[in-house]
Amino acid sequence: MQVSELRSEAELREAFPVMRDLRTHLDEATGGALLAHVEDLGRREACETVALNSGEQRHDAHRFYETRMGYVRTAYTFAKRVAAA
């Protein structure tokens, strides 16, 4: 299955279960190393930007991304479920 075939965040989390529990198990050193690796991959692939999403309630994570990793908050993400329950 390719990521482009996934239609929802739930499907993405199901396809990549490690991501579902990642925030529970990461400390700053591990999180920093993981982001640094992603940034290195981006440079090698000639990407201009690495972007990430973080839950609104995760204030400690936001502080980490901004103060320790140099990320800048650039947007708010809005979502609305339209599928029948």
Distance bins in CASP14 RR format, pairs under 12 A and 6 or more apart:
PFRMAT RR
TARGET T0000
AUTHOR 0000-0000-0000
RMODE 2
METHOD distances of the structure
MODEL  1
1 7 0 0 0 0 0 1 0 0 0 0 0
1 11 0 0 0 0 1 0 0 0 0 0 0
1 12 0 0 0 0 0 1 0 0 0 0 0
1 14 0 0 0 0 1 0 0 0 0 0 0
1 15 1 0 0 1 0 0 0 0 0 0 0
1 16 0 0 0 0 0 1 0 0 0 0 0
2 11 0 0 0 0 0 1 0 0 0 0 0
2 12 0 0 0 0 0 1 0 0 0 0 0
2 15 0 0 0 0 1 0 0 0 0 0 0
3 9 0 0 0 0 0 1 0 0 0 0 0
3 11 0 0 0 0 1 0 0 0 0 0 0
3 12 1 0 0 1 0 0 0 0 0 0 0
3 15 1 0 0 1 0 0 0 0 0 0 0
3 16 0 0 0 0 1 0 0 0 0 0 0
3 19 0 0 0 0 0 1 0 0 0 0 0
4 11 0 0 0 0 0 1 0 0 0 0 0
4 12 0 0 0 0 0 1 0 0 0 0 0
4 15 0 0 0 0 0 1 0 0 0 0 0
5 11 0 0 0 0 1 0 0 0 0 0 0
5 12 0 0 0 0 0 1 0 0 0 0 0
5 15 0 0 0 0 1 0 0 0 0 0 0
6 12 1 0 1 0 0 0 0 0 0 0 0
6 13 0 0 0 0 1 0 0 0 0 0 0
6 14 0 0 0 0 1 0 0 0 0 0 0
6 15 1 0 0 1 0 0 0 0 0 0 0
6 16 0 0 0 0 1 0 0 0 0 0 0
6 19 0 0 0 0 0 1 0 0 0 0 0
7 14 0 0 0 0 0 1 0 0 0 0 0
7 15 0 0 0 0 0 1 0 0 0 0 0
7 83 0 0 0 0 1 0 0 0 0 0 0
8 14 0 0 0 0 1 0 0 0 0 0 0
8 15 0 0 0 0 0 1 0 0 0 0 0
8 79 0 0 0 0 0 1 0 0 0 0 0
8 81 0 0 0 0 1 0 0 0 0 0 0
8 82 0 0 0 0 0 1 0 0 0 0 0
8 83 0 0 0 0 1 0 0 0 0 0 0
9 15 0 0 0 0 0 1 0 0 0 0 0
9 16 0 0 0 0 0 1 0 0 0 0 0
9 19 0 0 0 0 0 1 0 0 0 0 0
9 20 0 0 0 0 0 1 0 0 0 0 0
9 53 0 0 0 0 1 0 0 0 0 0 0
9 55 0 0 0 0 0 1 0 0 0 0 0
9 77 0 0 0 0 0 1 0 0 0 0 0
9 79 0 0 0 0 1 0 0 0 0 0 0
9 81 0 0 0 0 0 1 0 0 0 0 0
10 16 0 0 0 0 0 1 0 0 0 0 0
10 17 0 0 0 0 0 1 0 0 0 0 0
10 19 0 0 0 0 0 1 0 0 0 0 0
10 20 0 0 0 0 1 0 0 0 0 0 0
10 81 0 0 0 0 0 1 0 0 0 0 0
10 83 0 0 0 0 0 1 0 0 0 0 0
11 17 0 0 0 0 0 1 0 0 0 0 0
11 19 0 0 0 0 0 1 0 0 0 0 0
11 20 0 0 0 0 0 1 0 0 0 0 0
12 18 0 0 0 0 0 1 0 0 0 0 0
12 19 1 0 0 1 0 0 0 0 0 0 0
12 20 0 0 0 0 1 0 0 0 0 0 0
12 53 0 0 0 0 0 1 0 0 0 0 0
13 19 1 0 0 1 0 0 0 0 0 0 0
13 20 1 0 1 0 0 0 0 0 0 0 0
13 21 0 0 0 0 1 0 0 0 0 0 0
13 22 0 0 0 0 0 1 0 0 0 0 0
13 23 0 0 0 0 0 1 0 0 0 0 0
14 20 0 0 0 0 1 0 0 0 0 0 0
16 22 0 0 0 0 1 0 0 0 0 0 0
18 24 0 0 0 0 0 1 0 0 0 0 0
18 25 0 0 0 0 1 0 0 0 0 0 0
18 26 0 0 0 0 0 1 0 0 0 0 0
18 34 0 0 0 0 0 1 0 0 0 0 0
19 25 0 0 0 0 0 1 0 0 0 0 0
19 26 0 0 0 0 0 1 0 0 0 0 0
19 34 0 0 0 0 0 1 0 0 0 0 0
19 52 0 0 0 0 0 1 0 0 0 0 0
19 53 0 0 0 0 0 1 0 0 0 0 0
22 30 0 0 0 0 1 0 0 0 0 0 0
22 31 0 0 0 0 1 0 0 0 0 0 0
22 34 0 0 0 0 1 0 0 0 0 0 0
22 35 0 0 0 0 0 1 0 0 0 0 0
22 52 0 0 0 0 0 1 0 0 0 0 0
22 54 0 0 0 0 0 1 0 0 0 0 0
22 58 0 0 0 0 0 1 0 0 0 0 0
22 61 0 0 0 0 0 1 0 0 0 0 0
23 30 0 0 0 0 0 1 0 0 0 0 0
23 31 0 0 0 0 1 0 0 0 0 0 0
23 34 0 0 0 0 0 1 0 0 0 0 0
23 52 0 0 0 0 0 1 0 0 0 0 0
23 53 0 0 0 0 0 1 0 0 0 0 0
23 54 0 0 0 0 1 0 0 0 0 0 0
23 55 0 0 0 0 1 0 0 0 0 0 0
23 57 0 0 0 0 0 1 0 0 0 0 0
23 58 1 0 0 1 0 0 0 0 0 0 0
23 60 0 0 0 0 1 0 0 0 0 0 0
23 61 1 0 0 1 0 0 0 0 0 0 0
23 64 0 0 0 0 0 1 0 0 0 0 0
23 65 0 0 0 0 0 1 0 0 0 0 0
24 30 0 0 0 0 0 1 0 0 0 0 0
24 58 0 0 0 0 0 1 0 0 0 0 0
24 61 0 0 0 0 0 1 0 0 0 0 0
25 31 0 0 0 0 1 0 0 0 0 0 0
25 34 0 0 0 0 0 1 0 0 0 0 0
26 32 0 0 0 0 1 0 0 0 0 0 0
26 33 0 0 0 0 1 0 0 0 0 0 0
26 34 1 0 0 1 0 0 0 0 0 0 0
26 35 0 0 0 0 1 0 0 0 0 0 0
26 58 0 0 0 0 0 1 0 0 0 0 0
26 60 0 0 0 0 0 1 0 0 0 0 0
26 61 0 0 0 0 1 0 0 0 0 0 0
26 64 0 0 0 0 1 0 0 0 0 0 0
26 65 0 0 0 0 0 1 0 0 0 0 0
27 33 0 0 0 0 0 1 0 0 0 0 0
27 34 0 0 0 0 0 1 0 0 0 0 0
27 60 0 0 0 0 0 1 0 0 0 0 0
27 61 0 0 0 0 0 1 0 0 0 0 0
27 64 0 0 0 0 0 1 0 0 0 0 0
27 68 0 0 0 0 0 1 0 0 0 0 0
28 34 0 0 0 0 0 1 0 0 0 0 0
28 35 0 0 0 0 0 1 0 0 0 0 0
28 36 0 0 0 0 0 1 0 0 0 0 0
28 60 0 0 0 0 1 0 0 0 0 0 0
28 61 0 0 0 0 0 1 0 0 0 0 0
28 63 0 0 0 0 0 1 0 0 0 0 0
28 64 1 0 0 1 0 0 0 0 0 0 0
28 65 0 0 0 0 0 1 0 0 0 0 0
28 67 0 0 0 0 0 1 0 0 0 0 0
28 68 1 0 0 1 0 0 0 0 0 0 0
28 69 0 0 0 0 1 0 0 0 0 0 0
29 35 0 0 0 0 0 1 0 0 0 0 0
29 36 0 0 0 0 0 1 0 0 0 0 0
29 64 0 0 0 0 0 1 0 0 0 0 0
29 68 0 0 0 0 0 1 0 0 0 0 0
29 69 0 0 0 0 0 1 0 0 0 0 0
30 36 0 0 0 0 0 1 0 0 0 0 0
30 37 0 0 0 0 0 1 0 0 0 0 0
30 64 0 0 0 0 0 1 0 0 0 0 0
31 37 0 0 0 0 1 0 0 0 0 0 0
31 38 0 0 0 0 1 0 0 0 0 0 0
31 39 0 0 0 0 0 1 0 0 0 0 0
31 52 0 0 0 0 0 1 0 0 0 0 0
31 61 0 0 0 0 1 0 0 0 0 0 0
31 64 1 0 0 1 0 0 0 0 0 0 0
31 65 0 0 0 0 1 0 0 0 0 0 0
31 68 0 0 0 0 1 0 0 0 0 0 0
31 69 0 0 0 0 1 0 0 0 0 0 0
32 38 0 0 0 0 1 0 0 0 0 0 0
32 39 0 0 0 0 1 0 0 0 0 0 0
32 40 0 0 0 0 0 1 0 0 0 0 0
32 52 0 0 0 0 0 1 0 0 0 0 0
32 61 0 0 0 0 0 1 0 0 0 0 0
32 64 0 0 0 0 1 0 0 0 0 0 0
32 65 0 0 0 0 1 0 0 0 0 0 0
32 68 1 0 0 1 0 0 0 0 0 0 0
32 69 1 0 0 1 0 0 0 0 0 0 0
32 70 0 0 0 0 0 1 0 0 0 0 0
32 71 0 0 0 0 0 1 0 0 0 0 0
33 39 0 0 0 0 0 1 0 0 0 0 0
33 40 0 0 0 0 0 1 0 0 0 0 0
33 68 0 0 0 0 0 1 0 0 0 0 0
33 69 0 0 0 0 0 1 0 0 0 0 0
34 40 0 0 0 0 0 1 0 0 0 0 0
34 41 0 0 0 0 0 1 0 0 0 0 0
34 50 0 0 0 0 0 1 0 0 0 0 0
34 52 0 0 0 0 0 1 0 0 0 0 0
34 64 0 0 0 0 0 1 0 0 0 0 0
34 65 0 0 0 0 0 1 0 0 0 0 0
34 69 0 0 0 0 0 1 0 0 0 0 0
35 41 0 0 0 0 0 1 0 0 0 0 0
35 42 0 0 0 0 0 1 0 0 0 0 0
35 50 1 0 0 1 0 0 0 0 0 0 0
35 51 0 0 0 0 0 1 0 0 0 0 0
35 52 1 0 0 1 0 0 0 0 0 0 0
35 54 0 0 0 0 0 1 0 0 0 0 0
35 61 0 0 0 0 0 1 0 0 0 0 0
35 64 0 0 0 0 1 0 0 0 0 0 0
35 65 1 0 0 1 0 0 0 0 0 0 0
35 68 0 0 0 0 1 0 0 0 0 0 0
35 69 1 0 1 0 0 0 0 0 0 0 0
35 70 0 0 0 0 1 0 0 0 0 0 0
35 71 0 0 0 0 1 0 0 0 0 0 0
36 42 0 0 0 0 0 1 0 0 0 0 0
36 43 0 0 0 0 0 1 0 0 0 0 0
36 50 0 0 0 0 0 1 0 0 0 0 0
36 68 0 0 0 0 0 1 0 0 0 0 0
36 69 0 0 0 0 1 0 0 0 0 0 0
36 70 0 0 0 0 0 1 0 0 0 0 0
37 43 0 0 0 0 0 1 0 0 0 0 0
37 44 0 0 0 0 0 1 0 0 0 0 0
37 50 0 0 0 0 0 1 0 0 0 0 0
38 44 0 0 0 0 0 1 0 0 0 0 0
38 45 0 0 0 0 0 1 0 0 0 0 0
38 47 0 0 0 0 1 0 0 0 0 0 0
38 49 0 0 0 0 0 1 0 0 0 0 0
38 50 1 0 1 0 0 0 0 0 0 0 0
38 51 0 0 0 0 0 1 0 0 0 0 0
38 52 0 0 0 0 1 0 0 0 0 0 0
38 69 0 0 0 0 0 1 0 0 0 0 0
38 71 0 0 0 0 0 1 0 0 0 0 0
39 45 0 0 0 0 0 1 0 0 0 0 0
39 47 0 0 0 0 1 0 0 0 0 0 0
39 48 0 0 0 0 0 1 0 0 0 0 0
39 49 0 0 0 0 0 1 0 0 0 0 0
39 50 1 0 1 0 0 0 0 0 0 0 0
39 51 0 0 0 0 0 1 0 0 0 0 0
39 52 0 0 0 0 0 1 0 0 0 0 0
39 69 0 0 0 0 1 0 0 0 0 0 0
39 70 0 0 0 0 0 1 0 0 0 0 0
39 71 0 0 0 0 0 1 0 0 0 0 0
40 47 0 0 0 0 0 1 0 0 0 0 0
40 50 0 0 0 0 1 0 0 0 0 0 0
41 47 0 0 0 0 1 0 0 0 0 0 0
41 50 0 0 0 0 1 0 0 0 0 0 0
42 48 0 0 0 0 1 0 0 0 0 0 0
42 49 0 0 0 0 1 0 0 0 0 0 0
42 50 1 0 0 1 0 0 0 0 0 0 0
42 51 0 0 0 0 0 1 0 0 0 0 0
43 49 0 0 0 0 0 1 0 0 0 0 0
43 50 0 0 0 0 1 0 0 0 0 0 0
49 71 0 0 0 0 0 1 0 0 0 0 0
49 72 0 0 0 0 0 1 0 0 0 0 0
49 74 0 0 0 0 1 0 0 0 0 0 0
50 65 0 0 0 0 0 1 0 0 0 0 0
50 69 0 0 0 0 1 0 0 0 0 0 0
50 70 0 0 0 0 0 1 0 0 0 0 0
50 71 0 0 0 0 1 0 0 0 0 0 0
50 72 0 0 0 0 0 1 0 0 0 0 0
50 74 0 0 0 0 0 1 0 0 0 0 0
51 65 0 0 0 0 0 1 0 0 0 0 0
51 71 0 0 0 0 1 0 0 0 0 0 0
51 72 0 0 0 0 0 1 0 0 0 0 0
51 73 0 0 0 0 0 1 0 0 0 0 0
51 74 1 0 0 1 0 0 0 0 0 0 0
51 75 0 0 0 0 1 0 0 0 0 0 0
51 77 0 0 0 0 0 1 0 0 0 0 0
52 58 0 0 0 0 0 1 0 0 0 0 0
52 61 0 0 0 0 1 0 0 0 0 0 0
52 62 0 0 0 0 0 1 0 0 0 0 0
52 64 0 0 0 0 0 1 0 0 0 0 0
52 65 1 0 0 1 0 0 0 0 0 0 0
52 66 0 0 0 0 0 1 0 0 0 0 0
52 69 0 0 0 0 1 0 0 0 0 0 0
52 70 0 0 0 0 0 1 0 0 0 0 0
52 71 1 0 0 1 0 0 0 0 0 0 0
52 72 0 0 0 0 0 1 0 0 0 0 0
52 73 0 0 0 0 0 1 0 0 0 0 0
52 74 0 0 0 0 0 1 0 0 0 0 0
52 75 0 0 0 0 0 1 0 0 0 0 0
52 77 0 0 0 0 0 1 0 0 0 0 0
53 61 0 0 0 0 0 1 0 0 0 0 0
53 62 0 0 0 0 0 1 0 0 0 0 0
53 65 0 0 0 0 0 1 0 0 0 0 0
53 71 0 0 0 0 0 1 0 0 0 0 0
53 73 0 0 0 0 0 1 0 0 0 0 0
53 74 0 0 0 0 0 1 0 0 0 0 0
53 75 0 0 0 0 1 0 0 0 0 0 0
53 76 0 0 0 0 0 1 0 0 0 0 0
53 77 1 0 1 0 0 0 0 0 0 0 0
53 78 0 0 0 0 0 1 0 0 0 0 0
53 79 0 0 0 0 0 1 0 0 0 0 0
54 60 0 0 0 0 0 1 0 0 0 0 0
54 61 1 0 1 0 0 0 0 0 0 0 0
54 62 1 0 0 1 0 0 0 0 0 0 0
54 63 0 0 0 0 0 1 0 0 0 0 0
54 64 0 0 0 0 1 0 0 0 0 0 0
54 65 1 0 0 1 0 0 0 0 0 0 0
54 66 0 0 0 0 0 1 0 0 0 0 0
54 69 0 0 0 0 0 1 0 0 0 0 0
54 71 0 0 0 0 1 0 0 0 0 0 0
54 73 0 0 0 0 1 0 0 0 0 0 0
54 75 0 0 0 0 0 1 0 0 0 0 0
54 76 0 0 0 0 0 1 0 0 0 0 0
54 77 0 0 0 0 1 0 0 0 0 0 0
55 61 1 0 0 1 0 0 0 0 0 0 0
55 62 0 0 0 0 1 0 0 0 0 0 0
55 65 0 0 0 0 0 1 0 0 0 0 0
55 73 0 0 0 0 0 1 0 0 0 0 0
55 76 0 0 0 0 0 1 0 0 0 0 0
55 77 0 0 0 0 1 0 0 0 0 0 0
55 79 0 0 0 0 0 1 0 0 0 0 0
56 62 0 0 0 0 1 0 0 0 0 0 0
56 73 0 0 0 0 0 1 0 0 0 0 0
56 76 0 0 0 0 1 0 0 0 0 0 0
56 77 0 0 0 0 1 0 0 0 0 0 0
56 78 0 0 0 0 0 1 0 0 0 0 0
56 79 0 0 0 0 0 1 0 0 0 0 0
58 64 0 0 0 0 1 0 0 0 0 0 0
58 65 0 0 0 0 1 0 0 0 0 0 0
58 66 0 0 0 0 0 1 0 0 0 0 0
59 65 0 0 0 0 0 1 0 0 0 0 0
59 66 0 0 0 0 0 1 0 0 0 0 0
59 67 0 0 0 0 0 1 0 0 0 0 0
59 73 0 0 0 0 0 1 0 0 0 0 0
60 66 0 0 0 0 0 1 0 0 0 0 0
60 67 0 0 0 0 0 1 0 0 0 0 0
60 68 0 0 0 0 0 1 0 0 0 0 0
61 67 0 0 0 0 0 1 0 0 0 0 0
61 68 0 0 0 0 0 1 0 0 0 0 0
61 69 0 0 0 0 0 1 0 0 0 0 0
61 71 0 0 0 0 0 1 0 0 0 0 0
61 73 0 0 0 0 0 1 0 0 0 0 0
62 68 0 0 0 0 0 1 0 0 0 0 0
62 69 0 0 0 0 0 1 0 0 0 0 0
62 70 0 0 0 0 0 1 0 0 0 0 0
62 71 0 0 0 0 1 0 0 0 0 0 0
62 72 0 0 0 0 0 1 0 0 0 0 0
62 73 1 0 0 1 0 0 0 0 0 0 0
62 76 0 0 0 0 0 1 0 0 0 0 0
63 69 0 0 0 0 0 1 0 0 0 0 0
63 70 0 0 0 0 0 1 0 0 0 0 0
63 71 0 0 0 0 0 1 0 0 0 0 0
63 73 0 0 0 0 0 1 0 0 0 0 0
64 70 0 0 0 0 1 0 0 0 0 0 0
64 71 0 0 0 0 1 0 0 0 0 0 0
65 71 1 0 1 0 0 0 0 0 0 0 0
65 72 0 0 0 0 1 0 0 0 0 0 0
65 73 0 0 0 0 1 0 0 0 0 0 0
65 74 0 0 0 0 0 1 0 0 0 0 0
66 72 1 0 0 1 0 0 0 0 0 0 0
66 73 1 0 0 1 0 0 0 0 0 0 0
66 74 0 0 0 0 0 1 0 0 0 0 0
67 73 0 0 0 0 0 1 0 0 0 0 0
END
